[in-house]
Amino acid sequence: VALAKLIAAGYPVHLVLTQPDRPAGRGMKLQASPVKQLAQQHGIPVLQPVSLKKGEEAEHALHALKTAVHGQALDVLIVAAYGLILPQTVLDAPRLGCLNIHGSLLPRWRGAAPIQRCIEAGDAETGVCIMQMEAGLDTGPMLLKVSTPISSEDTGGSLHDRLAELGPPAGIQAIEGL
């Protein structure tokens, strides 16, 4: 959703990093993520390194981040549900740093499954935080947050979908604030 909203808002997206293709379906054939599929539809280069910390793929990805815009570094890297901790070399590559669209109201729920944790805890509200990323798991200064109530009818799925809609506009607002 975040990539689609950035494209629709007219932001130039020069590079997409996403997880490697995974086996799926009855035949367990490799399947591209929706992010990769959308990027390919728009002619955006896609990198899928297994690691960003070491190895040839990591070095290639770091070089791409530093040269993606006519040989210059990206202005900003937007991260949404990437699933890997970014090493400092990646965090430092974009001119304005990396922003994370995080699906909870920090600092309460960091790490894995923040949406499910707020429901399990009986929280009255949750939301999305846009944070300037630093080394570590869900650390760094918060730039803005958007809240939404949690109803008794909400499930992990319904709340995920609502937060997925709230996140991209907040991310775009944070980009504009940079």
C-alpha positions as CSV (number, residue, x, y, z in Angstrom):
1,V,0.0,0.0,0.0
2,A,2.8,2.4,0.9
3,L,4.5,2.1,-2.5
4,A,1.2,2.5,-4.4
5,K,0.4,5.7,-2.4
6,L,3.9,7.2,-3.0
7,I,3.6,6.5,-6.8
8,A,0.0,7.9,-6.9
9,A,1.2,11.0,-5.0
10,G,3.7,11.6,-7.8
11,Y,6.9,10.9,-5.8
12,P,9.7,9.6,-7.9
13,V,10.6,6.1,-6.7
14,H,14.0,5.2,-7.9
15,L,14.6,1.8,-6.2
16,V,12.7,-0.8,-4.3
17,L,14.2,-3.2,-1.8
18,T,12.0,-6.1,-0.9
19,Q,12.3,-9.6,0.6
20,P,13.3,-12.4,-1.8
21,D,10.6,-14.3,-3.7
22,R,9.1,-17.1,-1.5
23,P,7.5,-20.4,-2.3
24,A,3.7,-20.2,-2.3
25,G,0.6,-22.1,-3.4
26,R,0.1,-25.8,-3.9
27,G,3.1,-26.2,-6.1
28,M,5.3,-24.1,-3.8
29,K,6.5,-22.1,-6.8
30,L,8.5,-19.0,-6.1
31,Q,6.2,-16.0,-6.0
32,A,7.1,-12.3,-6.1
33,S,5.8,-10.1,-3.3
34,P,3.0,-7.6,-4.2
35,V,5.7,-4.8,-3.7
36,K,7.9,-6.4,-6.3
37,Q,5.0,-6.9,-8.7
38,L,3.9,-3.2,-8.3
39,A,7.5,-1.9,-8.8
40,Q,7.9,-4.0,-11.9
41,Q,4.6,-2.7,-13.3
42,H,6.0,0.8,-12.9
43,G,9.5,0.0,-14.3
44,I,11.1,0.6,-10.9
45,P,14.3,-1.4,-10.3
46,V,14.0,-4.0,-7.6
47,L,16.6,-5.5,-5.3
48,Q,16.0,-8.5,-3.1
49,P,19.0,-9.1,-1.0
50,V,18.9,-11.9,1.5
51,S,21.0,-9.7,3.9
52,L,21.9,-6.1,4.0
53,K,24.7,-6.7,6.4
54,K,27.3,-8.7,4.5
55,G,28.0,-10.4,1.2
56,E,27.9,-9.4,-2.4
57,E,24.2,-8.7,-2.4
58,A,24.5,-6.4,0.5
59,E,27.3,-4.5,-1.2
60,H,25.3,-4.2,-4.4
61,A,22.3,-2.9,-2.5
62,L,24.3,-0.3,-0.7
63,H,25.9,0.8,-3.9
64,A,22.5,1.1,-5.5
65,L,21.2,3.2,-2.6
66,K,24.2,5.6,-3.0
67,T,23.8,5.9,-6.8
68,A,20.1,5.5,-7.5
69,V,19.4,9.0,-8.6
70,H,21.6,9.9,-11.6
71,G,24.7,8.6,-9.7
72,Q,23.7,10.3,-6.4
73,A,22.2,8.9,-3.2
74,L,18.5,8.7,-2.6
75,D,17.0,11.6,-0.7
76,V,15.1,9.3,1.7
77,L,14.4,5.6,2.1
78,I,10.8,4.7,3.2
79,V,10.5,1.4,5.1
80,A,7.2,-0.4,5.6
81,A,7.1,-4.0,7.0
82,Y,10.5,-4.9,5.5
83,G,11.3,-7.4,8.2
84,L,15.1,-6.9,8.5
85,I,17.0,-4.6,10.7
86,L,18.9,-2.2,8.6
87,P,22.6,-1.8,9.3
88,Q,24.1,1.6,9.9
89,T,25.6,1.7,6.4
90,V,22.1,1.5,4.9
91,L,20.7,4.0,7.4
92,D,23.4,6.5,6.4
93,A,23.1,6.0,2.7
94,P,20.1,8.3,1.9
95,R,20.7,12.0,2.2
96,L,17.8,12.6,4.6
97,G,18.0,9.1,6.2
98,C,15.4,6.4,6.5
99,L,11.8,6.7,7.7
100,N,9.9,3.8,9.1
101,I,6.1,3.5,8.8
102,H,5.4,1.5,12.0
103,G,2.1,-0.1,12.7
104,S,1.7,0.9,16.4
105,L,1.9,3.8,18.8
106,L,5.5,3.7,19.9
107,P,7.0,3.2,22.3
108,R,4.4,0.8,23.6
109,W,4.6,-1.9,21.0
110,R,8.0,-2.5,19.3
111,G,9.1,-5.5,17.4
112,A,7.1,-8.4,16.0
113,A,3.3,-8.4,15.9
114,P,2.5,-5.0,17.4
115,I,-1.0,-5.1,16.0
116,Q,-1.9,-8.3,17.7
117,R,-0.2,-7.2,20.9
118,C,-2.4,-4.1,21.3
119,I,-5.5,-6.2,20.8
120,E,-4.4,-8.8,23.3
121,A,-3.6,-6.1,25.8
122,G,-7.0,-4.6,25.4
123,D,-5.7,-1.2,24.3
124,A,-8.3,1.4,23.4
125,E,-6.4,2.8,20.5
126,T,-3.5,2.2,18.3
127,G,-2.1,3.9,15.2
128,V,0.9,4.5,13.0
129,C,4.2,6.2,13.9
130,I,6.6,7.6,11.4
131,M,10.0,7.5,12.8
132,Q,13.5,8.5,11.7
133,M,15.3,5.2,11.8
134,E,18.4,4.5,13.9
135,A,20.3,1.2,14.5
136,G,18.1,-1.1,16.6
137,L,14.6,-2.4,16.5
138,D,12.0,0.3,16.2
139,T,14.2,3.0,17.6
140,G,14.8,6.6,16.6
141,P,12.9,9.9,17.0
142,M,9.2,9.9,16.1
143,L,8.3,12.5,13.5
144,L,4.5,12.1,13.7
145,K,1.8,9.7,14.7
146,V,-1.8,9.1,13.7
147,S,-4.2,7.3,16.1
148,T,-7.3,5.2,15.5
149,P,-9.6,3.6,18.1
150,I,-9.7,-0.2,18.5
151,S,-13.3,-1.5,18.6
152,S,-14.4,-4.8,20.2
153,E,-15.1,-6.0,16.6
154,D,-11.5,-5.4,15.4
155,T,-9.3,-8.3,14.6
156,G,-5.7,-8.4,13.7
157,G,-6.7,-8.4,10.1
158,S,-9.1,-5.5,10.2
159,L,-6.7,-3.4,12.3
160,H,-3.8,-4.2,9.9
161,D,-5.9,-3.1,6.9
162,R,-6.9,0.2,8.6
163,L,-3.3,0.9,9.7
164,A,-2.1,0.1,6.2
165,E,-4.4,2.9,4.9
166,L,-3.3,5.4,7.6
167,G,0.4,4.8,7.2
168,P,1.2,6.0,3.7
169,P,-0.4,9.5,4.1
170,A,1.5,9.9,7.3
171,G,4.7,8.9,5.6
172,I,4.0,11.4,2.8
173,Q,3.4,14.1,5.4
174,A,6.7,13.2,7.1
175,I,8.5,13.4,3.8
176,E,7.1,16.8,3.1
177,G,8.2,17.9,6.6
178,L,11.8,17.0,5.8
